[in-house]
Amino acid sequence: MLQEAAFELFLENSYAGTTVDQIAQRAGVSRNTFFNYFPSKSDVFWVDLDESLGLLMESLRASSTDTPVMSAIRDALLAVASDFGPNRVPWALTQYSMIGSVHELQASAMSRLSAQAHVLGSFVADRLPAGARGLGRAASFAAFGAAVAAAQDWANAGTTRGEFGPYLDAAVTPVCRGFQGAIDAL
Amino acid sequence: MLQEAAFELFLENSYAGTTVDQIAQRAGVSRNTFFNYFPSKSDVFWVDLDESLGLLMESLRASSTDTPVMSAIRDALLAVASDFGPNRVPWALTQYSMIGSVHELQASAMSRLSAQAHVLGSFVADRLPAGARGLGRAASFAAFGAAVAAAQDWANAGTTRGEFGPYLDAAVTPVCRGFQGAIDAL
């Protein structure tokens, strides 16, 4: 409800022109209720991204330590992507240019991804010998970079885009292959 | 001069607590002179990054079209990195946590890198057959991601860090190898 109300208002009045009070009012709840669900206005905007990143880390933590770490990352990314069919393009990916504040929203997405790349980097580093930890961090940031490019290409592909999985697979597999090769060669 | 004045003030009064007027005054120039050099306060902060990104694209545009495109990216990144000896760590990388506004500054760095990854992506895509352009964009974003991880590791390594080149090489070579393999397999 809160998310729907927020997205309606962003389209009507722009992102910058929408306040938390307006979102709460449209959804028929109090300002305090809004803040029970979302720490800030940008959190309601990026709820799909944050959910996906949460699922990614859950899936990774559940992965067997016998799986080569780059395969575990690829599997976890593709598992999260399998939620996104042709018609479930996150609203943020297709609509962000319609609601103004493009620069501010891109920056907030990048800062969320960067924070999460650190979390992923620590996870990968912990599965690698001490001398390979820098490689694990680089692999995490590279995989996220490739995933961002894939998400943009997929969103831009229009109604014939199909599912997200193949886009993500094509972008992330070379990263995983390259880094697994470098890790194995250590 | 403007950069030095700005960095002094950021350390004294924090990034958020420093105005363009104060920077101009400390450097002994007018506000207009400041804006002749920098479009905004964050541009004076990221001058090293912006210069490096400019050099990167210059070096890439000068590269031979006979060179495999991922080798051209790797060569160009390493050429830019060769400017950074152990004692030329960009101020922004070591001091940003001292001047407050960490979140805001990270977001502005990420948005600059993201814009530049698009420029790099278009360059790579133009050197690839139509069916491989998505791969070129993914490669560009992945290479930038790996370079960000390498720069952070290098800055964090302290006074025994040595030059930036080897950090960047270790992080970016697996990306380039993975994507060149995928491009060749098309």
Interface residues (C-beta under 8 A of the other chain):
Chain A: H103 Q106 A107 S108 M110 S111 L113 S114 A117 G121 G134 L135 R137 A138 A139 S140 F141 A142 A143 F144 G145 A146 V148 A149 A150 Q152 D153 Y167 A170 A171 V172 T173 P174 V175 C176 R177 G178 F179 G181 A182
Chain B: H103 Q106 A107 S108 M110 S111 L113 S114 A117 G121 G134 L135 R137 A138 A139 S140 F141 A142 A143 F144 G145 A146 V148 A149 A150 Q152 D153 Y167 A170 A171 V172 T173 P174 V175 C176 R177 G178 F179 G181 A182
